[in-house]
Amino acid sequence: MDDLMTVVDWSRWQFALTAMYHWLFVPLTIGLSLIVGIMESIYVKTGHERWKRITKFWMTLFGINFACGVATGIILEFEFGTNWSNYSWFVGDIFGAPLAIEGLFAFFLESTFVAVMFFGWNKVGKGFHLTATWLTAFGVCLSALWILVANSWMQYPAGMEFDPAQMRNVMDSFWDVVFSPVAVNKFFHTVFSGWVLGGVFVIGVSCWFMWRKRHVAMAVSSIKVAVWVGVVGILLTIWTGDGSAVVVARVQPMKLAAMEGLYHGSKGQSLVGFGVLNPLKEPGNDEPEMLFSVDIPKGLSILANHDPESFVAGIDDLIAGVSIDANGDTINTVSYAERIARGKASHEALRRFDEAMAQGDTAAMDAARADIKKDFPYFGYGYYDDPKDLVPPVGVTFYFFRVMVILGGFLFVWLVGMWFAAYRKPTALENKWICWLGILSIALVWICSEAGWIVAEVGRQPWVIQDLMPTRAAISEVQSGSVIATFWMFAAVFTAMLIAEASIMLRYIGKVTKSNDEF
């Protein structure tokens, strides 16, 4: 058992390591592809060669980042088979379908036209080259769509039915999988946040040129494009983030409670703007939730339900199965103890089905199938005995949610300020403090982006598929030593890749900085 948990923990760390490194590259690819498309469109429309040179500069940085994103993404998909084979079997054709579409269609589109982007400048016409650039940007978003559809299904399994004969889930509605509320919100939220990251990156690099007083005209032109992408992106990110909060409150209420460190909910529930969790607080005890907090009155009720008087359940409420209806009356939902019992009943019915199938007893199979279906929504709970094991890491979820929100607020103010500076007072862009803040914002936007994914993934633990499969049931039958060894190998390779990418980018930017070529 100890070796099993070691395998689970190290496999989770390995997947998290790969995913977080991969996510360093993906949002920049999304954002830069759009910005490069806009810049080349300006070049084609105006015919000014300086815009061609500006486009080529940012396109080169896009290409460096794109290559690293592909490398980490391929490894990430292989890990489903190497470390999570039980999961890969259990999800049947559901999880594999969007990944297959991504590989066969979206990635094919990207890889085809990205070649035209880089090598077709003097070989194809302006219109065809511009089309290739925009198709690459479209392919990047299409690739993100199918990956996020697969991830969203893990958060909210829809469009499927469990087949006990195959011991796996089978897709019964492709469109329910694609257009689930989680998938729709997650896709747009991810793409728009990628616009923010791409815009901040371009502004930050341009601020470097401004600080060095090199290629100032190019830097100002780049900032004027990037601030539009960034401002539109941050506004749409806030909008989709609001939609995501409503969806999380409906389909993953335990994640929402962990995000707030909320154990006992109420009507008109306040939102913790900033606070320090009580490390002694656990489900069921009488310790206070917070050591210190600054609250926004009724903020969580507004965020979760768009109703300032609505009830938001806390961790203890959800475990006990207590909620409040629209009239404010206390009602009982399914408690976690009952979910565990019904999950175990579903497991037992599955064992009966397996025995009946081996004996060819169709009547017993039908009876067992009906029992499985009745309790299958709580199938994953049957792996646990203590409801406390079903609570995600509250501290990690709570603090990283605030990191994301606080940095998101800073980026909003920063981007709006840079928009006014770029279009109202361009000379302000040469201020050394603005330049240094622009360079610093590159790191801050990445921290914000990574924090969002940590909240999304840690907040749904212990589930790999919400309510249906815990992470400890999804693991491959491998030795812990193999997982530990590959973890450190991947850590070394990914770190070297990140250092190489940063080095190549910085060397290229430095080369352009020293160049006397005009933009």
Secondary structure, 3 states (H helix, E strand, C coil): CHHHHHHHHHHHHHHHHHHHHHHHHHHHHHHHHHHHHHHHHHHHHHCCHHHHHHHHHHHHHHHHHHHHHHHHHHHHHHHHHHCCHHHHHHCHHHHHHHHHHHHHHHHHHHHHHHHHHHHCCCCCCHHHHHHHHHHHHHHHHHHHHHHHHHHHHHHCCCCEEEECCCCEEEECCHHHHHCCHHHHHHHHHHHHHHHHHHHHHHHHHHHHHHHHCCCHHHHHHHHHHHHHHHHHHHHHHHHHHHHHHHHHHHHCHHHHHHHHCCCCCCECCCEEEEEEECCCCCCCCCCCCEEEEEEECCHHHHHHHCCCCCECCCHHHHHHCEEECCCCCEEECCCHHHHHHHHHHHHHHHHHHHHHHHHCCHHHHHHHHHHHHHHHHHHHHHHCCCHHHHCCCHHHHHHHHHHHHHHHHHHHHHHHHHHHHHHHCHHHHHCHHHHHHHHHHHHHHHHHHHHHHHHHHHCCCCEEECCCEEHHHCCCCCCHHHHHHHHHHHHHHHHHHHHHHHHHHHHHHHHHHHCCCCC
